[in-house]
């Protein structure tokens, strides 16, 4: 019954997302009341804090998508395994669920947003440069996720710095993860991969 899958989601995955959202909002409120706009530390700390919450949210996405994919893989009638696919991480799990197991893909915009957040997370994790090139600006700030503001350097027109990260990026990403995971859980249930 679809209702049971939603209940499972609400009792097992939703609390992680809700507590992350609550903690982010509390931290943001404390940050805004503690620092003034003239405090040089407030801007850099605010950006670091938002990066941290984004990475935390991504970890929830990655873990829960992996759990679902392992469950589907166990019940799948195919000889293909996740490890047989060329992708890694969320791309591998998503490809396995939609292409191998035949679960209906979520709406296009939802998967595109998840992919943009994947690029942002990868950049924050793997690239410690403060200055980015225009191609990286395009990857991290677009119509799906317009929350990172860049400023062009005066001396070099192809070099940018992250000026600010809008707090709405965390709320949007948490909501995106919730909708994305819930959609896939329900679709896996419909295909009888989970009870």
C-alpha positions in Angstrom: 0.0 0.0 0.0 1.4 3.4 -1.0 0.3 4.8 2.3 2.7 2.6 4.2 5.6 3.7 2.0 4.8 7.3 2.8 4.5 6.5 6.5 7.9 4.8 6.4 9.3 7.8 4.6 7.7 10.1 7.2 9.1 8.2 10.1 12.6 7.3 8.9 13.8 9.9 6.3 11.7 12.9 7.0 13.0 13.4 10.6 16.6 13.7 9.3 15.6 16.4 6.8 13.4 18.2 9.3 16.1 18.3 12.0 18.7 19.6 9.5 16.3 22.3 8.4 15.5 23.3 12.0 19.1 23.3 13.0 20.0 25.4 10.0 17.3 28.0 10.7 18.3 28.2 14.4 22.0 28.6 13.4 21.1 31.2 10.8 19.1 33.2 13.4 21.9 33.1 15.9 24.4 34.1 13.2 22.3 37.1 12.1 21.7 38.3 15.6 25.3 37.9 16.7 27.3 39.5 13.8 26.9 42.9 12.4 27.3 43.8 8.8 30.6 45.6 9.7 32.1 42.4 11.2 34.5 41.0 8.6 34.1 37.4 10.1 30.3 37.3 9.5 30.5 37.0 5.7 33.1 34.3 5.6 31.5 32.3 8.4 28.1 32.6 6.9 29.4 31.2 3.6 31.2 28.3 5.4 28.1 27.5 7.4 25.9 27.3 4.4 28.5 25.2 2.6 28.5 22.9 5.6 24.7 22.5 5.6 24.6 21.9 1.9 27.2 19.1 2.3 25.2 17.6 5.2 22.0 17.6 3.2 23.8 16.0 0.2 25.0 13.3 2.6 21.4 12.5 3.6 20.5 12.3 -0.1 23.4 10.1 -1.0 22.8 7.7 1.9 19.1 7.4 1.5 19.3 6.9 -2.3 21.9 4.3 -1.7 19.7 2.4 0.8 16.8 2.4 -1.7 19.0 1.3 -4.5 20.4 -1.6 -2.5 16.8 -2.7 -1.6 15.7 -2.6 -5.2 18.8 -4.4 -6.4 18.1 -7.3 -4.0 14.6 -7.7 -5.5 15.5 -7.0 -9.1 15.3 -9.8 -11.6 18.2 -8.4 -13.6 21.7 -9.8 -13.7 23.1 -6.2 -13.7 24.4 -4.9 -10.4 25.0 -1.3 -9.4 28.8 -1.9 -9.5 28.4 -2.8 -13.2 27.4 0.7 -14.1 30.0 3.3 -15.1 28.8 6.1 -12.9 29.4 6.5 -9.1 27.4 8.0 -6.3 24.0 9.4 -6.9 24.3 9.1 -10.7 25.0 5.4 -10.4 22.1 4.8 -8.0 19.7 7.0 -10.1 20.7 5.2 -13.3 20.2 1.8 -11.7 16.8 2.7 -10.4 15.5 4.3 -13.6 17.3 2.5 -16.4 17.9 -1.0 -14.9 15.1 -1.5 -12.5 12.6 0.5 -14.6 11.4 2.9 -11.9 9.6 5.9 -13.4 11.9 8.9 -13.5 11.0 12.0 -11.4 10.0 15.1 -13.2 12.8 16.5 -15.4 13.2 19.7 -13.3 13.6 17.7 -10.1 16.5 15.6 -11.4 18.1 18.6 -13.0 18.1 20.4 -9.7 19.6 17.4 -7.9 22.4 17.3 -10.6 23.2 21.0 -10.0 23.3 20.5 -6.3 25.6 17.5 -7.0 28.0 19.9 -8.9 27.9 22.5 -6.1 28.6 19.9 -3.5 31.4 18.4 -5.5 32.9 21.8 -6.0 32.7 22.6 -2.2 34.2 19.3 -1.3 36.9 18.8 -4.0 38.0 22.3 -4.9 39.3 24.7 -2.3 40.0 27.6 -4.6 38.5 30.9 -3.5 38.6 32.2 -7.0 36.6 30.3 -9.7 36.5 30.5 -13.5 33.4 31.4 -15.5 32.7 27.8 -16.4 32.4 26.9 -12.7 30.1 29.9 -12.1 27.8 28.5 -14.8 27.8 25.0 -13.1 26.9 26.4 -9.7 24.5 29.2 -10.4 21.7 28.8 -13.0 17.9 28.8 -13.4 17.4 25.7 -11.3 19.5 26.9 -8.4 20.0 30.6 -8.5 21.3 31.1 -4.9 25.0 31.6 -5.3 26.1 35.1 -6.0 29.5 35.7 -7.7 31.5 38.8 -8.1 34.0 39.3 -11.0 37.5 40.2 -10.1 38.6 43.6 -11.5 42.0 42.4 -12.8 41.0 39.2 -14.5 37.6 39.1 -16.2 37.4 35.2 -16.2 37.9 35.0 -12.4 35.1 35.2 -9.9 34.7 34.9 -6.1 31.7 33.7 -4.2 30.3 36.9 -2.9 27.3 35.3 -1.0 25.3 32.2 -0.7 21.6 32.9 -0.2 20.2 31.0 2.9 17.3 29.8 0.7 19.7 27.4 -1.0 19.6 25.1 2.1 15.8 25.2 2.4 15.4 24.6 -1.3 17.9 21.8 -1.3 16.2 20.1 1.7 12.8 20.4 -0.1 14.3 19.1 -3.3 15.8 16.1 -1.6 12.5 15.3 0.2 10.5 15.5 -3.0 13.1 13.5 -5.0 13.5 10.7 -2.5 9.8 10.4 -1.7 9.0 10.2 -5.4 11.5 7.3 -5.9 10.4 5.4 -2.8 6.8 5.5 -4.0 7.8 4.4 -7.5 9.9 1.6 -6.1 6.8 0.5 -4.1 4.6 0.6 -7.2 7.1 -1.7 -9.0 6.9 -4.1 -6.0 10.6 -3.7 -5.1 9.8 -2.7 -1.5 7.0 -3.9 0.7 
